[in-house]
Structures are given as C-alpha cells and as structure tokens.
Amino acid sequence: MFPYNRLPSSGHSTPPSPPSSPLRSPRLRHARSKAGRFSPAQPPSRNVAQRLAWIFLSVLLRRQGVFLFAPLIYISGMLLYMGTVSFDVVPIIKHRPAPGSIYRSPELFAKLRHEMDADGSSGDAISTIWKSPSKGGGWKPCVDRSSEGLPESNGYIYVEANGGLNQQRTSVCNAVAVAGYLNATLVIPNFHYHSIWKDPSKFGDIYDEEYFVNTLKNYVRVVDKIPDYLMERFGSNMTNVYNFRIKAWSSIQYYRDVVLPKLLEEKVIRISPFANRLSFDAPPVVQHLRCLANYEALRFSSPLLTTGESLVARMRKLSAMNGGKYVSVHLRFEEDMVAFSCCVFDGGKQEKEDMVAARERGWKGKFTKPGRVIRPGAIRLNGKCPLTPLEVGLMLRGMGFTKNTSIYLASGKIYNAEKTMVPLLEMFPNLHTKETLASEQELAPFKNYSSRMAAIDYTVCLQSEVFVTTQGGNFPHFLLGHRRYLYGGHSKTIRPDKRKLAVLFDSPNIGWKGLKRQLLSMRSHSDFKGVELKRPNDSIYSFPCPDCMCHANRTDDSRSSAT
C-alpha cells in the first residue's frame, strides 16, 4: 500500500494508479459480432422515441428517488397544455367585507322601523329590569369613621392633577391615600389646565372644599397652602420645590422607600403630574383612604350640586308615568371622539374631511405618521367605534324600552347633530339634556367650563334607574362604581357588547324578533354582571366591593382592613 499525501505536490511522487480493468476476451467480442451464434435472441429493432421511452422507464424503475420529481413533471405538462389554450374571459374575484366591519345601521333601521313601532309584545323594560338576584346577598357602604387624632406631620405634599373631571378625581383620591400613608399634610390639589378640556376651574369651583377637609380630618391633614416660613426657603416659588417625576402605577412601597426620605429631608415636595401614579393593587389601609376620599369626602360644590339636583327632580317629574324612573345615557359621539376612533360612518366625503381636520387640530401628526395604517373595519369589529345616536336608540328599543321612556342624554356637542340625532328623537321623543331641562340663566355660570358641565351630567346620571354606557372612559367607570356604592352593590348599568352589536347591526337578513331576542339577552347579561367583586389590579372606583362595602347581613360592620 502507498501512503496518502494530504499536502499539495512538492516534488514527491503520487501513488501509482491501480491497474486498469482487464480487456474483454476478443473471442467473446468476435462472437457477439456474429448474429445469433452465442448470444440470445435480439429484441426487434426500435425507433428513437421507443428507445428514449425505454431508457426513461428503466431509470424510473431503478432510481426510485426520481419519483420526487413527478409533481414537477405533472405541473410542467399542465403548463404546456394550458399554453395551447386561450382564455377570452378573466374571472373577477370580489372581496366581501367581514360581517360587522361596515356601518349599515341606517339600512337596518329603515328595514325594521315599521315592525319595531308595531311591537307591543311586552311592557316597558323600566318596570321589569334588574330582576336577577344579587350574588351573595346585598352590600352596603362601610367606610369607617375614626375619631382618633393624628401624629405629627412628616411634611407637605403638593400635587398637580391633570386631565378631565374624573381623571382629576383619580388624582385627588390617590393623593389622599399617599399623604395618609406617609403621614403627610396634603395641600389642596392644583388642577392643571388641559389644552383639550380647556377648563381653568380650581378645586373649590368643582368640589366642596370645606366638606372635603372636615371629612378627612381624622385621617389626613388637608390645608389650602404651605406655610410662608417654609416657602421662604424656596423663594416663595413652587417651581423651586423638589419635584418627583413618578412612574405611572407605582406601588405604595415606592412612596415609602423613595418619596418619604426626601419628604423628611425637605419638608415640602411636589409631584407633577400626578394622574395614575399609584397602583390599583394596594394594602387595605391605602384602599380605605381611597374609598373615604372618593365616596364620602368628594362632594360637588354647592352651585353644581343644587343645579344637578334640580335637574334630577325635573327628570323624575317628567317620568311620572314610570314611577319617576328614567334612563340616562352617556353618549360619546362628539367630533373629537369620532375623529380619534378613526371609524367610518355614513357622512361620506364631508365626514372624511371633517375628521381629517379634527385629527390635525387635536393630535398634530399622530394619525399621519409614516407606516401607520388605519383599518376602520377592524376597529369596528373590535367594538371600538362609538355608538351613534341611531344605534343607541335601536339598542334600547330592542332591549324593551318603549317610546314613552324618559331619557336623559349626557354628552358634549354631538357631531352633525342636525342629522345624527333625528332617528334617536323619533324613537324616544321624551329625550332631554341639561340644555333642554335648565334655562340659559341656570347654566350660564357653568357654560364655558367643561368639568363643571360634566359634574351636572354626573349628578343626573348617578340617580337614574338605568345608566347606559356607550364608550369607555373615566366618566362611566366612576359612575359604575359610585352607583354600586349607592344601590346595594348593584351598578344598575347597561354595558353593551359592542363587538356583538357591530355584527347584529350589519345583518341584512335579521328580523325584529331575532334582533330583540339578542338584545334582551345582552340586557340580562348586564343585570347579571351588575354585582361584581374587585379582583387584583381592578379599580375601587369601578369595583367598591369588598374594599369599600360590606355584606348587608354582617353583624360586625367594621372592616378588618381598618384594624
């Protein structure tokens, strides 16, 4: 044997080649040249096509791996065949939008209107609603009232609450909780002026400041200003006070470990902005302070409360035939909400131009960023489009509320109201707003203040027999919890499944009975879900049970969280 050289040639000889195969015997070659002497009978002569076919079949039989190319051979043959055929007609495939992705509620209303008006199959829902038994019995408020004094304060906390009426309310309640937990003195929160709400109202313009301080006096010290001798250290300028930029949804432990040491050092600290700066999930003592602030200490100022209560009395008088019971609806079909949702309704070219202009005014460049794709159909299918006035009317009639039901509409300026409000008024002629219930003189002090106008709506909605929410936001979430606090743990609120509504209102073949059956089921589901307990990371502002409320049949009303 010869060694194998792995290196390139460098003068060394390569191993000799193996000997070549021996040549065949000349006799055999000579014998085969003679037809028929030693060889078997030869097959008949074949033409070129037959020989090629024979070779191809031989290869297939001997090399089974070639069968892997069979699909390619088949496709190639089909393409060759189709290339010889001409098609004069090209089929057109039409894309059908998914059910629920298109706004077709006006067509459905026109189709079902006669049958809806002729429906007399049941009594008014206002007299039969909320029949589901409460789960686990009734609930009642049980926020403890302490009479003990407070230890010496660790310093002063100044917060700036931003947002609209109820976002500011969140900030106030969280500030009370933080100040109480840190044994600090809370300065009356400053309401930050917002470019969207454009309301310069101060705390005392919206809430009863004296009542707020007195309700909290045994839990948290609240003052209207920081003492002058302390402010002199900062040049009497609040901007010189150390400001914490706290991360959203921070835990109360963060305030104890990070904020408290600075408070003890400086004696005055500032937290700005303060919206949503405290986690929903907190120890019982913190939740108790939130409950006390939201459900007991925050009461609207006397002018707002008086006006709101007078509108409640007028609504009850107008609802005398229903025992003084009325329905309140929070309708979010203002121009800014329609624009922000990016949904498409039935306004055509004018609507499109209005929405583009509104988005540019309110959110410059937000919706026109490169790469951003807006899919109105997907938004509607996902239940994110605000309900139109027509859809609200169609939904309520389907849920069993008759034409005689009194409706209070809480809303800002409705987009294109001259057109969009017509069908709702036809379905519910006894529809009222604060503008129709109150005189111009009564509303004049609040006219140019969005938060004060919202406070009047809040008061009337709070005391209605039925509250209907049509879009998310802080306003319905606070009302949801506040109504639970007042009505034995039951919110008495209709929260429609807007994903399901999108499909129902886009069903061309549905009849009135079928639609009504579906909507009555939706109403029943809202009743069943009226009593819900707070889960971890839920808000006590929407779910006051069990942090702010106790079972009505409990003998010991004191909460373990207060001990």
C-alpha positions in Angstrom: 0.0 0.0 0.0 1.1 3.5 -0.6 0.8 6.4 1.9 -1.9 9.1 1.1 -0.3 12.5 0.7 -2.6 15.3 2.2 -0.2 18.1 1.2 0.0 19.7 -2.3 2.6 18.4 -4.7 6.1 19.4 -3.7 8.4 17.0 -5.6 7.0 13.9 -4.0 5.6 11.3 -6.4 1.9 10.4 -6.1 0.9 6.8 -5.6 0.6 4.9 -8.8 -2.8 4.3 -10.2 -4.5 0.9 -9.7 -4.2 -1.4 -12.7 -6.8 -1.0 -15.3 -9.6 -3.5 -15.8 -8.7 -6.4 -18.0 -10.0 -6.1 -21.5 -12.8 -8.4 -22.6 -11.9 -11.6 -24.4 -11.5 -11.0 -28.1 -13.3 -14.3 -28.7 -16.4 -13.0 -26.9 -16.3 -9.7 -28.8 -15.9 -11.6 -32.0 -18.6 -14.0 -31.1 -21.2 -11.2 -30.4 -20.5 -9.6 -33.7 -21.9 -12.7 -35.3 -25.7 -12.6 -35.1 -27.2 -15.5 -33.3 -24.2 -17.7 -32.7 -23.5 -17.4 -28.9 -25.9 -14.5 -27.8 -29.6 -14.9 -27.0 -32.3 -13.7 -29.5 -32.1 -9.9 -30.0 -35.3 -7.8 -29.5 -36.9 -6.3 -32.5 -35.4 -3.0 -33.7 -36.9 0.2 -32.1 -37.3 3.7 -33.3 -35.7 6.7 -31.4 -38.9 7.5 -29.4 -39.3 3.9 -28.2 -35.7 3.8 -27.2 -36.0 7.1 -25.2 -39.2 5.8 -23.5 -37.4 2.5 -22.7 -34.5 4.4 -21.1 -36.8 6.7 -19.1 -38.8 3.8 -17.7 -35.6 2.0 -16.8 -34.3 4.9 -14.9 -37.6 5.3 -13.0 -37.6 1.6 -12.1 -34.0 1.6 -11.0 -33.9 5.0 -9.3 -37.0 5.4 -7.1 -35.8 8.8 -5.9 -36.7 10.2 -9.3 -40.4 9.9 -8.3 -39.8 13.0 -6.2 -39.8 15.0 -9.5 -43.1 13.5 -10.5 -45.1 16.6 -9.3 -42.8 18.9 -11.2 -43.2 16.8 -14.3 -47.0 16.9 -13.9 -47.1 20.7 -13.4 -44.8 21.3 -16.4 -47.1 19.2 -18.5 -50.2 21.2 -17.4 -48.5 24.5 -18.1 -47.5 23.3 -21.6 -51.1 22.2 -22.2 -52.6 25.4 -20.8 -50.3 27.4 -23.0 -52.0 26.0 -26.0 -55.5 27.1 -24.8 -56.7 30.7 -24.9 -59.0 32.2 -22.3 -61.1 35.1 -23.5 -62.8 35.7 -20.1 -60.7 36.6 -17.0 -62.6 35.8 -13.7 -63.1 38.8 -11.3 -62.9 37.9 -7.6 -64.9 40.3 -5.4 -63.7 40.9 -1.8 -66.6 40.6 0.7 -66.1 42.6 3.9 -66.4 40.7 7.1 -69.8 40.9 8.8 -69.8 43.8 11.2 -67.0 45.8 9.6 -69.3 48.2 7.7 -71.6 50.8 9.3 -75.0 49.7 7.9 -77.2 50.6 10.9 -79.3 53.2 8.9 -80.3 50.5 6.4 -81.3 48.1 9.3 -83.3 50.8 11.0 -85.2 51.6 7.8 -86.0 47.9 7.3 -87.1 47.2 10.9 -88.7 50.5 11.8 -92.3 49.6 11.0 -92.1 46.3 12.8 -90.4 47.9 15.8 -93.1 50.6 16.1 -95.8 47.9 15.9 -94.3 45.7 18.6 -96.5 45.6 21.6 -95.4 42.2 22.9 -94.1 43.3 26.3 -94.3 46.0 28.9 -91.8 48.8 29.3 -88.4 47.5 30.5 -88.1 50.3 33.0 -90.6 48.4 35.2 -89.1 44.9 34.8 -85.4 45.5 34.7 -82.9 44.3 37.4 -84.7 41.1 38.3 -81.7 38.9 38.7 -81.0 38.1 42.3 -77.8 39.6 43.8 -74.9 37.2 44.2 -74.0 36.6 47.8 -76.7 39.0 49.2 -76.8 42.8 49.3 -73.9 45.2 50.1 -73.8 48.5 52.0 -71.2 51.2 52.5 -68.9 50.6 55.5 -66.2 53.2 55.3 -65.0 53.6 58.9 -65.1 57.0 60.6 -62.2 57.3 63.0 -62.2 59.8 65.9 -58.5 59.4 66.9 -56.0 62.2 66.5 -53.1 62.3 64.0 -49.4 62.2 64.9 -47.1 65.0 63.9 -46.9 65.5 60.2 -43.8 64.4 58.2 -44.1 67.4 55.8 -46.2 68.8 53.0 -47.2 67.2 49.7 -48.3 69.3 46.7 -49.7 67.6 43.6 -50.9 68.8 40.2 -53.9 66.8 39.0 -54.3 66.7 35.2 -56.9 65.6 32.8 -60.7 66.0 32.8 -63.2 65.8 35.6 -62.8 62.2 36.6 -59.1 61.8 35.8 -58.6 64.7 38.2 -60.8 62.9 40.7 -58.5 59.9 40.5 -55.5 62.1 41.2 -57.2 63.6 44.3 -58.1 60.2 45.8 -54.6 58.9 45.2 -53.1 62.0 46.7 -55.2 61.5 49.8 -54.1 57.8 50.0 -50.4 58.7 49.6 -50.5 61.6 52.1 -52.3 59.5 54.7 -49.9 56.5 54.3 -46.9 58.7 54.6 -48.4 60.7 57.5 -48.0 63.9 55.4 -50.1 67.0 55.1 -51.8 67.3 51.8 -52.1 70.7 50.1 -55.4 71.1 48.2 -54.6 69.6 44.8 -53.9 72.1 42.0 -55.9 71.3 38.8 -53.7 71.6 35.7 -55.2 73.4 32.7 -55.5 71.0 29.8 -55.4 72.0 26.1 -58.3 69.6 25.2 -60.7 70.3 28.1 -59.7 73.9 28.3 -61.2 74.4 31.8 -59.4 76.7 34.3 -61.6 75.6 37.2 -59.9 75.2 40.6 -60.7 72.5 43.2 -63.1 74.7 45.1 -65.1 75.5 41.9 -65.9 71.9 41.4 -65.9 70.3 44.9 -67.0 71.5 48.4 -63.6 72.2 49.8 -64.7 72.7 53.4 -66.6 69.4 53.4 -63.6 67.7 51.9 -61.3 68.9 54.7 -63.7 68.1 57.5 -64.4 64.6 56.3 -60.8 63.7 56.1 -59.6 65.5 59.3 -59.1 62.3 61.4 -57.2 60.6 58.6 -55.2 63.2 56.6 -54.4 66.8 57.3 -55.5 68.9 54.4 -54.6 72.6 54.0 -55.1 75.2 51.3 -51.5 76.5 51.3 -48.0 75.8 52.6 -46.9 78.0 55.5 -44.9 81.0 54.4 -41.9 80.3 56.7 -41.4 77.0 54.7 -41.8 78.6 51.3 -39.2 81.3 52.1 -36.6 78.5 51.8 -37.7 78.2 48.1 -38.0 81.9 47.3 -41.8 81.6 47.7 -41.8 79.9 44.3 -43.3 76.4 44.0 -41.2 75.6 40.9 -38.1 75.7 43.2 -39.6 72.8 45.3 -38.1 69.4 44.6 -40.4 67.7 42.1 -40.8 63.9 41.8 -41.3 62.5 38.4 -43.0 59.3 39.5 -43.6 56.4 37.1 -47.2 55.5 36.3 -48.9 52.9 38.5 -46.1 52.9 41.1 -46.6 50.8 44.2 -47.2 52.4 47.6 -43.9 50.8 48.7 -42.1 53.1 46.3 -43.6 56.1 48.0 -42.5 54.7 51.4 -38.9 53.8 50.3 -38.1 56.7 47.9 -40.5 59.6 48.5 -40.7 59.5 52.3 -37.0 60.0 52.9 -37.0 63.1 50.6 -40.1 64.4 52.3 -38.4 64.1 55.7 -35.4 65.9 54.4 -37.1 68.7 52.5 -40.4 69.0 54.5 -42.1 70.1 51.2 -42.2 68.0 48.0 -44.1 68.4 44.7 -45.4 65.6 42.5 -46.3 66.7 39.0 -48.0 65.3 37.0 -50.0 63.0 39.3 -52.6 61.2 37.2 -52.4 57.4 37.6 -49.3 57.5 39.7 -50.5 54.9 42.2 -51.1 51.2 41.6 -54.7 49.9 41.9 -53.4 47.0 43.9 -52.6 48.3 47.4 -52.8 47.3 51.0 -56.2 47.7 52.8 -55.2 50.8 54.7 -54.5 52.6 51.3 -57.7 51.3 49.7 -59.7 52.6 52.7 -58.3 56.1 52.3 -59.2 56.0 48.6 -62.8 54.8 49.4 -63.2 57.5 52.0 -62.0 60.2 49.6 -64.0 59.1 46.6 -67.3 58.1 48.1 -67.5 60.3 51.2 -65.2 63.3 51.0 -65.6 64.5 47.4 -68.9 66.3 47.1 -69.7 68.7 44.3 -69.7 72.4 45.2 -73.0 73.9 46.3 -73.8 75.6 42.9 -73.2 72.5 41.0 -75.0 70.2 43.4 -78.0 72.5 43.6 -78.3 72.6 39.8 -77.8 68.9 39.4 -80.4 68.0 42.0 -82.9 70.3 40.4 -82.5 68.5 37.0 -82.9 65.2 38.8 -86.2 66.4 40.2 -87.4 67.6 36.8 -86.5 64.2 35.2 -88.4 62.4 37.9 -91.4 64.6 37.3 -91.3 64.0 33.5 -91.1 60.3 34.3 -94.2 60.2 36.5 -95.9 57.6 34.3 -93.0 55.3 35.0 -92.9 55.9 38.8 -90.3 58.7 38.4 -87.8 56.3 36.9 -85.7 57.4 33.9 -82.8 56.2 31.8 -79.6 58.1 31.5 -77.2 57.6 28.5 -73.6 58.6 28.3 -73.3 59.3 24.5 -69.7 59.8 23.2 -70.4 61.0 19.6 -68.7 64.3 19.8 -66.4 65.3 16.9 -63.2 64.7 18.8 -64.3 61.2 19.8 -65.4 60.3 16.3 -62.1 61.6 14.9 -60.0 59.8 17.5 -61.7 56.5 16.9 -60.8 56.5 13.2 -64.2 54.8 12.4 -66.1 55.5 9.3 -69.9 56.2 9.4 -72.3 57.4 6.8 -71.2 61.0 6.3 -69.4 60.5 3.0 -66.8 63.0 1.7 -67.8 65.7 4.2 -67.4 63.4 7.2 -63.9 62.4 5.9 -62.8 66.0 5.5 -64.2 66.9 9.0 -62.4 64.0 10.7 -59.0 64.7 9.0 -59.2 68.4 10.1 -60.3 67.4 13.7 -57.4 64.9 14.0 -54.9 67.5 12.8 -56.3 70.1 15.3 -56.2 67.8 18.3 -53.3 65.4 17.6 -51.0 67.0 15.1 -49.3 64.3 13.0 -50.4 61.4 15.3 -52.5 59.8 12.7 -50.3 60.6 9.6 -47.0 59.1 10.8 -45.2 57.2 8.1 -46.1 53.5 8.2 -49.3 54.0 10.3 -52.2 52.0 8.8 -55.7 52.7 9.9 -58.3 49.9 9.4 -61.8 51.2 10.2 -63.4 47.8 9.5 -61.1 46.1 12.1 -61.7 48.9 14.6 -65.5 48.4 14.3 -65.2 44.6 14.5 -63.2 45.0 17.7 -66.0 47.1 19.3 -64.0 50.3 19.5 -66.3 52.6 17.5 -68.5 54.9 19.5 -72.2 54.1 19.1 -74.2 56.6 17.0 -77.4 58.1 18.3 -79.3 55.9 15.9 -77.6 52.8 17.3 -78.3 53.8 20.8 -82.0 54.2 20.0 -82.1 50.9 18.1 -80.4 49.1 21.0 -82.7 50.5 23.7 -85.8 49.7 21.8 -84.6 46.2 21.2 -83.9 45.9 25.0 -87.6 46.6 25.7 -87.6 50.3 26.4 -90.7 51.8 24.9 -91.2 55.1 23.0 -92.6 56.6 26.2 -89.4 56.0 28.3 -87.8 59.2 29.5 -84.1 59.5 28.5 -81.5 61.8 29.9 -78.6 62.3 27.5 -75.2 63.2 29.0 -73.0 64.4 26.2 -70.9 67.1 24.8 -71.7 68.7 21.4 -72.9 65.8 19.2 -71.2 65.6 15.8 -73.5 66.7 13.0 -76.4 66.7 15.5 -78.9 68.1 12.9 -78.7 64.8 11.1 -77.5 62.2 13.6 -79.9 63.0 16.4 -83.1 62.7 14.3 -83.6 58.9 14.5 -82.9 58.8 18.2 -85.5 61.6 18.8 -88.0 59.7 16.7 -87.5 56.5 18.7 -87.5 58.4 22.1 -89.4 61.7 21.9 -89.1 62.1 25.7 -85.4 62.7 25.4 -83.8 65.5 27.5 -80.4 67.1 28.1 -79.2 69.7 30.6 -79.7 72.3 28.0 -83.4 71.4 27.5 -84.1 70.9 31.2 -82.4 74.1 32.5 -82.7 77.7 31.4 -79.8 79.6 29.9 -79.6 81.6 33.1 -79.3 78.5 35.2 -76.4 77.1 33.1 -74.7 80.4 32.5 -72.2 80.1 35.4 -71.0 76.8 34.1 -71.4 77.2 30.3 -67.7 77.7 29.4 -66.3 75.1 31.9 -66.3 71.6 30.6 -65.6 70.0 34.0 -68.5 71.8 35.7 -70.9 70.8 32.9 -69.7 67.2 33.3 -70.4 67.4 37.0 -74.0 68.3 36.3 -74.3 65.3 33.9 -72.7 63.1 36.5 -75.2 64.0 39.2 -78.3 63.3 36.9 -76.8 60.0 35.7 -75.9 58.9 39.2 -79.5 59.0 40.3 -81.2 57.4 37.3 -82.8 54.0 37.4 -80.8 52.8 34.4 -77.4 54.1 33.3 -76.2 53.2 29.8 -72.6 53.5 28.8 -71.7 53.5 25.1 -67.9 54.1 25.2 -65.1 53.7 27.7 -63.5 56.4 29.7 -63.3 57.7 33.3 -66.8 59.1 33.4 -68.7 55.8 33.0 -66.1 53.9 35.1 -66.6 56.3 38.1 -70.3 56.2 37.7 -70.3 52.4 37.6 -68.6 52.2 41.0 -70.5 55.1 42.5 -73.8 53.5 41.6 -72.7 50.3 43.1 -71.9 52.1 46.3 -75.4 53.7 46.4 -77.5 50.8 45.2 -76.6 47.9 47.4 -73.6 46.8 45.3 -75.5 46.6 42.0 -74.4 49.1 39.4 -77.8 49.2 37.5 -75.8 49.8 34.4 -76.2 48.5 30.9 -72.8 47.8 29.3 -73.4 46.5 25.8 -71.2 44.1 24.0 -70.1 46.3 21.1 -68.4 43.5 19.2 -71.7 41.7 19.1 -73.6 44.9 18.3 -71.4 45.5 15.3 -72.4 42.2 13.8 -76.1 42.5 14.7 -76.4 45.9 13.1 -74.7 44.6 10.0 -77.0 41.7 9.5 -79.2 42.3 6.4 -81.4 39.2 7.0 -82.1 39.7 10.7 -85.7 40.4 11.7 -87.0 42.5 14.5 -87.8 39.5 16.7 -84.4 38.0 16.2 -82.7 41.3 16.9 -84.8 41.9 20.0 -84.1 38.4 21.4 -80.3 39.1 21.1 -80.6 42.5 22.7 -82.8 41.3 25.6 -80.1 38.6 26.3 -77.5 41.4 26.3 -79.5 43.4 28.8 -79.9 40.4 31.0 -76.1 39.9 31.0 -75.6 43.4 32.2 -78.0 42.7 35.0 -76.2 39.5 35.9 -72.8 41.4 35.9 -74.2 44.3 37.9 -72.7 42.9 41.2 -69.0 42.1 40.8 -66.2 41.9 43.3 -62.9 43.7 42.8 -60.1 41.5 41.6 -56.4 42.2 41.9 -55.4 45.2 39.7 -59.1 46.3 39.4 -60.0 49.8 40.4 -62.0 50.6 43.5 -63.5 53.4 41.6 -65.4 50.9 39.5 -65.5 47.9 41.9 -66.0 49.2 45.5 -66.9 45.7 46.8 -65.4 44.5 49.1 -62.8 47.3 49.9 -65.4 50.0 50.4 -68.5 47.9 51.2 -69.7 45.1 53.5 -72.3 42.4 53.2 -75.6 43.8 54.5 -76.2 40.8 56.7 -73.0 41.0 58.6 -73.3 41.7 62.3 -69.9 43.3 62.5 -69.7 46.1 60.1 -66.2 47.1 60.8 -63.7 46.1 58.2 -60.7 44.1 59.0 -58.7 46.5 56.9 -59.2 49.3 59.4 -57.8 47.4 62.3 
